[in-house]
Amino acid sequence: MLSGCLYHRLESVLPPLIPKGNSQMVCMTKEDMLYSSEIGDQDFSRLEFLSACVIMKDEYTAHHLLPRVPHSFYPALFQAVMQKCYYSRMDDLEKKRAAMPLLRALTINWPFESMTLRDLVPPLPSPTTKPQRIILRSSEEKLMKFLEALQTIPETFIQSKSAMAVEFKGPLCKLDITGFSLPISNVHLLERFVRMAYNPNSPPHYIRNEIRMDIRIEGEAESQFQALHVVCTISRHHGAGLVVKFRKVNITSIPGICLVSLPKETECLELELCGLCNNSLLPLLCIPKSLTSLSLAHNRNITSLQFLSQLPCLCELNISGINVRDKCEPIGSLPQGLQYLKLVGCRVRSADLQVLITSKHVLTLRHLDLSENPLGGPEDFYSLCKLCQKLQKVSVLEVENCNLNTVIPELLTQLINILTQMPTLAFLRLNRNDFSSWSITKHIVCLGYSRTMRCLCMTVPSEVYISDDYTVIDKRIKKLCTDFLSSLQAMNATHVAVEWIEESLYSRWFYTI
């Protein structure tokens, strides 16, 4: 993680390192005296050890040593302290309490004008060794607790720039926390801090501190839109000490919203379950042409997609739940190829798939979701096969509940062969198509010949539940999974992970005699 020169540069500010045993870590007292303590069998390299355990021991030590650390190593120190807290033996609350003061110290001493969290948060693989007497939780739960500590960074930045409660030692004036859902994104809190930092009598040349974030609005819509309007208005005026910019605005389940209040610099816009109609979308024309991502999922009153012609930079589109049968021409006419397209339950058929086949999207799409569309008819199925043949960069393909079990075995084999030959397909979702056990073990298993496939999602066939004996059902499910796995191993397809899902309609947990 850390370059070799870091250790040599730190030799001038750190005392000599005590040799590290299997269960020893080095800590530093306030008097710069080293001592050792037990940490278990953590697999830190020597450089990570220096960064995480010595420099970032506590807030006092961090403030004491950080000013003497070369600026180019700050991002590495950020990653070191986060990984140290992530793999710590402490419980979740103690991890958060341990990380917060260290991140506060890093923020206050940050030596650059800008900080972007998504560039600093390190990947968090599973530990290479499992500490004794410790039960590791799922990666998702650990990651959620890990990210809670990040709230300290925007809190420290915003409070210091608005109330001047913290004196910054570094030049940090631009913070980007996009991609993270943090409590500080609450629009009412933002309004409060923006008002506190506003000074209309500021000189012509003054420091404008800027924070860029994503925001989500749901519930109490009117007051939140008013607060959002205040934040956007003050941020544009002279005297704004704290300028708030939004990359992504997510508005959910709020009927009758006013799109005119949305910030002009919005790049990603999600308006799901908002009861929008064609007239409600007219204010979209006021949003800059730089809008790159749009979600209008489950706004069933939308009957036309002509507004898409006003969004030339769009590369991500989600219109799930909207009837677009025979209305896909505006999608095919988008000047820039889409990378993400979600058409769940849109009643698409052969003619709509033909629009995609002839568009430039087949050269750029990386994620395509056609779930909940009846594509089992001969003409529709043929168009689906032809579309899959044209896709050049798709890595995620979802065709859940598309009635693919109704096609004859020869056609199913044709589709499987096409999917196997797709150059970049890594994730395939075939859930709820109710394939028979015979089709799964004879045809779908051939997906194991794909060189790029990494994950395959399947639903247990309904036929295995035809019994009043739960034991019999369990044996059938286990046999199917075992036979499928054995077939994959026989073709050396051990790189394919198979996720089996039990349909709740037939599952033994819901079964009644």
N, C-alpha and C positions, 0 to 999 in steps of 0.2 A: 504493500500500500504506500509506504513512504520511501522516498529515494534514499540511496546510501549516503548522499552528501548531508542529509538532515542530521544524522547522528554526529558527524564531525563538526557541523556548525553549532550544534547544541552543546558540545563538550565545553565551550567557553562559559556557558551559563548554568550547567548542571554539574553537581558533584559526581565523582566516579560511581559507576553502577556496581552494586553488590551482585555477585553471581547469583543467578536465579535457579532455584531448585524446582522440583515438581510441584511443590505446594507453597512457594514463597512469592511474594510480590514486594516491590520496593515502594515505600511511601516517604513523604517529606514532612517534617514538622514546620511550624511557623519560624523556627530558628534555623531553617535550612539544614537540619540534621536528618539523615536517612535512618529508617528502621524498616524491618520486614514484618509482614503479616500473612496469614493464611488466605489463599484465594482458591484452592482446589486445582484441578488439572486443566486450567484454561490454556488454550493453544495460541498464545500471543507471540509474535516474533519480537526480537529485541527492540526494534524501532517502534513498533506499535506499543510495546510495553513502556518505553520511555514517554511517548506522547500521552497515552491514556492514563498511566498510573503516577507519573511524576509531575508533568506539567499541569495536568487537569485533575489533580488530587482533590482540590476543593476550590471554592471561589477566591479565597484569599491567595492561595498559591498561584492560581491562574492569573489573577490581576498582577501579582508580583513578577511572574516570569514572562507573560505574554509580550510586554513591550520590548523584551530583549530577543524574542524569537524572530528570525527572518520572515518578512512578509510573505514570501512565496510559499511558505509552508503552512499558512493558516488553513487553507482548505483541507490539507491532510490532517491537521489537528482536529478540525471539526469532525471529520469522519472517524478519527480515532476515539474521541469521547463518546460519540453516538454508538459505535460498536461495543465499546466497553460497557455502556449502560445496557445495551441490548442483550449481551451475553452474561450479565451479572447474575449472581445467585440471589440477589435481593428480590423481594416481592415487587409487584407492579407499582404500588404506591411509593416504596422506597426508591425504585428506579427513577420514577418521575422526579422525586425530590432531589435525587442526586444529580440528575442531568440538568435541571432547570438553572441552578446558579452557575454551572459551567457554561451553558449556552448564553446566559446573560453576560458573563465575562467576555466571551468571544465576540458577542454582538457589540458591546461597548468599546472593545479594543480593535474591532475589525479595521484593517489598514487600507481598505479599498473604498472607492466611492459607491460601489454597488455590490449587492449580494443577491444571488439567485438560489433559492433553496433546492430546487429540483436538480441543480448541478452539484450540490454539496451532499445531499443525502446518499449514503453509500448503499450498494446492494447488500442484502442481508441473507446470505445463504445459511443453511443449517450448520451448527457448530460441527467441526470435524471430530471432536470428542465430546462425549456426554458426561458432564460432571456426576460423580457418585451422589446418590441420594437426592438427585434432582430430577423431577419429571418435566421434560420440556413440553411446553404447550404448542398448539398449532401455530404455524408461521403467521396466519392471519391475525390471531389474537395477540401474539407478541408484537406484530407490526403495528397494530392499533394502539397499544400502550406505548410503544416506542414513539409514535408520531405525536402523542399528546404533549410530550415535552417540547416539541417545536413551537407550541403556542408562546413560549417565553420570548422567542425572537421578535415576532411582530408586536407583542405587548411592550417589550422594552423599547423598540424603535418608535412606536406610535406615541406612547406616553411621554417619552423624552422630547419628541418633536412638537408635542402639543402643550404639555404642561411644564416642560423643562425640569422634570423631576430627577432626571439622570443626566449627568454630564458625560457626553461622548468624548472618548480620547482619540477616536479615529475619525476619518472623513466620511463615514457612511452616510449617504443621503438618498439612496435609491434601493428599495427592497422589493424583491419579486417573490411572492409566495404562491403563485399560480400552480395549480395541480394538487393543492392540499386543501381539505375542508377543515378549517380551524375556527374556533369560537369567535376569534376577533373579527371574522367576516360578518358578524351580526350588523345589519345596516344601521340600527339605532345606536350602537356603540360607535360606529364610524362617524355618524352625524355629530355625536357629542365631541369626539376628538377633533374633527375637522373644524367645528365652530371654535373650539378652544385655541386652535392654532391660527385662526384667521385674524389678520390685522390689516384693515383697509388703509392705514396710514404708513404702510411699509415704504421704504425708500425705493427708487426705481430699480435698483439692483440689489436683490436680497436672495437669501438661500431658500430655494423651494425643495422641500423634502418630498419624495414621491414613493408611494407604495402601490404595487400592482397585485391584484388578487382575483379570485373567483368568488361569486356571490350566489346565494340561493335564497329565494323568496317564496314562502308558503305560510298561509294563515295570517290573519290581520293584514290583509293585502293593502288596504287604503293607507294605513299609517306607515307601512314599510315603503310604499311607493313615494309618499311624501318625503320620508327621510332620504330615500335614494335620490330624489330630485334635488334636495338641499345639498347633498354630498357632491353631486355632479356640477351643480351651479357654482358653489363656492370654489371647487377645484379649478374652475375655468377663470376665476376672477383674480385680479391683482391683489396681492396681500395674502394669498392662500399659503400658509406655512406648511400645510400637509396636503399634498395633492393625491387623490385616490383615483386610480384607473382600474378598469375591470376588463379582464380578458374574456371571461365566461360569465354569462348571466343565466341562471336556471330558475324558471318560474313554473311552479307545479300546482295544479288543481285550484287555480284562481280564476273564476269566470269574470268576464268583463274587464280585463286588464287594459291599461293604457300604455301602448308601446311607445308613445311619444316621449315618455319619461326616461326611456332607456338611454344609457350613455352612448355618445357618438362613437367612441373608440372600441365598442364591443366587437370581439372577434368570433366568439362562440355564443350562440343563443339557443336556449332550450325552453320551449313553451309546450309542456306536456299536460294533457287533461285540463286545458284552459277554456274549453268551449268556444274556440275561435271559429270564425266563418270567413268567407272570402273578403268581406268588407273590413274585417278586423285586421287583415294582413296588409292593408294599404300603407300604414306607417312604416312597414318594413322598407319601403322605398327611401325613407329618410336615413336609414342606417348606412354607413359608408360601404363602398364597394368592396372593402377589405374583409367582410364577413366570410369566414372560412368554414364554419361548422353551424348547422341548423338542425334542430329537432322539433318537429310539430306532432309528435306521436299522440294518437288517440284524440285528435280534434276532428271528430267525425263529420262536422258540418262543413269542412273544407271540401269543395267540389272541383276546384281548378288549381293547377300548378303553374299558371302563366307567370306568377310573380317571380319564379325562379330565374327568369331571363334578366332580372335586375341585379342578380348576385353572381357576377362573373368569376369571382375567386373561390366559390364554394368547392370544398373538397370532401366534406363529410355531411351526409344527409340521412335523417331518420324521419320517415313519414308513416310509421307503422300505425295500423288501425284506420287508415284513410283509404277509401275506395278509389283506387287509381286505375281501374280497368279501362283500357282504351284511352288513357289520359297521360301516358308516360312520355309523350313527345318532348315536353319541356325538360325532362330529365336527360334524355338523349341529346338535347341541343345545348346543354351546358358547355361553355367554351373550354373549361378546364376539367380534365379527367378526375372523377371522384376516386378517393381512396377507401371510403367507408360508405356503404349503402345498406340501409335497413328497411325492408319492405314486408314486415311481419303482418299477416292478415290484411293485405291490400287487394286481394282478389285478382292478382295478376294472372294472366294466361299467356298463350302462345304469342299473340300480337305484341304484348308488352315486353316479353323476353326478346322478341326480334328487335325491338328498339334498342335494348341494351347490347345485343349482338353486333349491331351496326354502329355503335357509338365508340368513342375513344376510351370509355370507361373500362373496357375489357383489357386495356393495356396498362391501367393504373390501379384498378381495384385490389385492395389487400384484404378487405373484410366484406363479405356479402352474406346477407341474411334474407332468405326467401321463405322462412317458416310460415306455417298456417295458411299456405296457399295450395289449393287443390291442383297438383301437377301430375296426377296419375293418368290423365287421358292421353291417348296416343299422340295427338298433335302437341299438347303441352309438354309431354315427356320428351318428345323429339327436340323441341326447342331448348329444354333444360340441358339435354346432352350436348347440343350444339354450342350453347352458352359456355358450358364447362370446358369444351374444347378450345374456345377462344380466350379464356381467362389466362393471363400470363403471369400475374404476380400475386394472386390470391393465396393467402396463408390460412385464412379462417373462412370456412363455408358452413352455413347452417341451413339445413332443409328439414326442419322438424315438423312433423304432422303434415306432410305434403301428399299423403295417400300413395306413396311410392310402392306400397305392398300390393297394389292392385295391378301392376304391370306384369306381363308374362316373364318367365325366368330368362328368356333370351334377351329381352330388352334390359332387364335388371343387370345381366352380365355385361351388356354393352356400357351401361352407365358406370359400373364398377371399374371396368377397364379404362374408361376415360379418366375417372378420378385417380386411378393408380398412376396414370401418365402425367398428371398435372405437375408442373415443375417445382412449385413452391408450397403446395398444400400441406399444412402441418396439423390443423385442427379441423375435424369433421364431426358435425352433429347430425345424427340420424334418428333422434328420439321420436317416439310416438308415431312411427310409421307402421307399427305392429307387423313387422316381418315375422314369418314363421321360423321355427327352430331350424327347419331344413334349409330355408333361404339364408339364414345367418351362417350356418356351418358349411354350406356349399358355395355360396356366392359372395356374401359380404366379407367373409374371412379372407378373400383374395386381396383385400385392401392392404394386407400385410406385405404385399410385394412392392408397395410404394416406398421409395427411398427417402421421402421427406416427411411422411406421416408420423406424427408424434402422439396424438391423442384422438381416440375414437369414442364417441358417446352413443350408447345404444339403450333401448328400452327392452325389458324382459317381455317376451311374447305373451299375449293373453292366453294362449292355449295351455300354458303350463299351470294355470290356475283352475283348470277344470277338474276339481276334486274337492271332496268335503274334508279331506285329511290334510292338515297343515304340514305334517311331516313329509307327505308325498310331494307337496308343492315345493318345500325346501330342497328336497333331494333333486327334483327336476331343475330348479334354478342353479344349484351347485353343479350339476352334471353339465348343463349348458355352458356355464362359465368355464368349467374345467376343459371341456372339449374344444371350446373356442381358443382358449389359451394354449392348449396343446398343439392345435393346428398352426397358430402363430409361431410357436417355438420350432415346429417342424420346417417352416419356411424361413427360419432365422430372422423373424420379425420381432425380436425382443425389445426393439426400440419403440414399439407401439404400446401406449398405455390405454387400456380399455376401461371406460366408466359405465357400469351397468346401473340403470335407474328402474325402479319398480313403479309402474303406473298405479297411482292411488286408486283408480277405479277398480282394479283387479287385485291389488296387493292384499296379502293375507291380513294386514292390519285393518283393512276395511271390509274384509270378506264376511258375509253373513249367509247362513244356510237357509 
